[in-house]
């Protein structure tokens, strides 16, 4: 092939080592030919294929990347949506590292002042303006630690927005048989992802489709039609309803669909599955709450 070969001398390279990059045409035949040529030179020059993630590992071991940047690089490589890409880039540019380093520096400073009070508070006046055996120093540490703790708690109490952006949002479509759940999934995915028929109980298992909705990676689950407990003896249908309940319990968002001609009867059918899902989330602060009897947020 006619390729471009670039050299990067240490430490000015991704890994901090001497690096040679070969920019070639991307067909499989060309790439395979270059790899075969390099392999044939392996014994003479000590060449071998890199292990998975080895270049990133070498960059980390030589201080070119820290752990948060390594994590961001992995997220960037696997990003499916624009929001995932933007979040990974913000973390990769060192924003998160600088935040954590600021916390660490403040904690280290507070620790040094606290140890000074413990070690020398009874022996020396640590504050020339107050003859209190160093307690004024300790008094300055407490509000600093409380302020830092408040900053950490505000950073962590983001309702899992960062995790949801990275890992995706789980959406479960639930409702009685023939409520239009599979048709709704097909409209969202713009393809025939689920079988649609006028026969009740067509969907027996959970059908999942991954979508990019507004930049958010969403896994939308079409579930089997639910009935009240004990209303069916069909073991396959019972298993499908169990799986629908699990999908609803694991979802961030539950979309309840009922037949417009029988809303009240449809809500009775899904009452149990909504109550089960809400009880499983009752100890969590995140998630979207819904009132199953009033219809609020449904």
HELIX and SHEET records of a PDB file:
HELIX    1   1 UNK A   28  UNK A   40  1                                  13    
HELIX    2   2 UNK A   42  UNK A   45  1                                   4    
HELIX    3   3 UNK A   54  UNK A   61  1                                   8    
HELIX    4   4 UNK A   67  UNK A   77  1                                  11    
HELIX    5   5 UNK A   82  UNK A   92  1                                  11    
HELIX    6   6 UNK A   95  UNK A  120  1                                  26    
HELIX    7   7 UNK A  135  UNK A  156  1                                  22    
HELIX    8   8 UNK A  161  UNK A  167  1                                   7    
HELIX    9   9 UNK A  181  UNK A  189  1                                   9    
HELIX   10  10 UNK A  235  UNK A  250  1                                  16    
HELIX   11  11 UNK A  263  UNK A  280  1                                  18    
SHEET    1   A 2 UNK A   4  UNK A   8  0                                        
SHEET    2   A 2 UNK A  19  UNK A  23 -1                                        
SHEET    1   B 4 UNK A 207  UNK A 213  0                                        
SHEET    2   B 4 UNK A 216  UNK A 222 -1                                        
SHEET    3   B 4 UNK A 169  UNK A 175  1                                        
SHEET    4   B 4 UNK A 253  UNK A 257  1                                        
END                                                                             
